[in-house]
Structures are given as structure tokens and as C-alpha cells.
Amino acid sequence: MPPSRLSVTILTSIVKDLKAGVTVKTICRRYHVSPQTVYRWRKKLSAQGTSSIERLHDLENENRRLKRKVAELSLDYSTLRIALITEAKTEC
């Protein structure tokens, strides 16, 4: 699933606007999203607290960063191993 183009703070403000009485149609026009998306956000953010949503978002970002780091280190390891094998002409 691609990351949301709207930040968590904007999503929470959208849900607050819904609770304040702003119509779904107005929110859809303002943020260029479908009504189904707004209802899905409302359901997701109403069930969980705002702090848990922000924590989840932070954890997803950290996970993405760590996966990139692991991929980079794996590439470095394989490159160094190939260089060592060609230099020593033996299998490690």
C-alpha cells in the first residue's frame, strides 16, 4: 500500500471537522478525495486514538528506513565478498 499523500495531522483535522459538522462533500472537494476515503479515515481514526495513529505512522517510517539500511548493508557485504574472493582466488 503506498503511503498517504496527506499527513497524519491533516487526517486527524479532517475527522475533527467531520465531528464539528462539516459535510463530507465539502471535505471531499477541499482535499480532492472520494467520500469512501473520508469514511474509511473516520472509521480508522475514531476507533484508535490520535497518539496511536501517529505512533503507527512513525513506526512505519522507521520500518521503511531500516529495510533500506538492511538492503544497503547486504549489497555492501556481497560486493566486499566478491572482491575478497577475486583477490584471494578462493571461496570464502
Secondary structure in CASP SS format (residue, H / E / C, confidence):
PFRMAT SS
TARGET T0000
AUTHOR 0000-0000-0000
METHOD secondary structure of the structure
MODEL  1
M C 1.00
P C 1.00
P C 1.00
S C 1.00
R C 1.00
L C 1.00
S C 1.00
V H 1.00
T H 1.00
I H 1.00
L H 1.00
T H 1.00
S H 1.00
I H 1.00
V H 1.00
K H 1.00
D H 1.00
L H 1.00
K H 1.00
A H 1.00
G C 1.00
V C 1.00
T C 1.00
V H 1.00
K H 1.00
T H 1.00
I H 1.00
C H 1.00
R H 1.00
R H 1.00
Y H 1.00
H C 1.00
V C 1.00
S C 1.00
P H 1.00
Q H 1.00
T H 1.00
V H 1.00
Y H 1.00
R H 1.00
W H 1.00
R H 1.00
K H 1.00
K H 1.00
L H 1.00
S H 1.00
A H 1.00
Q C 1.00
G C 1.00
T H 1.00
S H 1.00
S H 1.00
I H 1.00
E H 1.00
R H 1.00
L H 1.00
H H 1.00
D H 1.00
L H 1.00
E H 1.00
N H 1.00
E H 1.00
N H 1.00
R H 1.00
R H 1.00
L H 1.00
K H 1.00
R H 1.00
K H 1.00
V H 1.00
A H 1.00
E H 1.00
L H 1.00
S H 1.00
L H 1.00
D H 1.00
Y H 1.00
S H 1.00
T H 1.00
L H 1.00
R H 1.00
I H 1.00
A H 1.00
L H 1.00
I H 1.00
T H 1.00
E H 1.00
A H 1.00
K C 1.00
T C 1.00
E C 1.00
C C 1.00
END
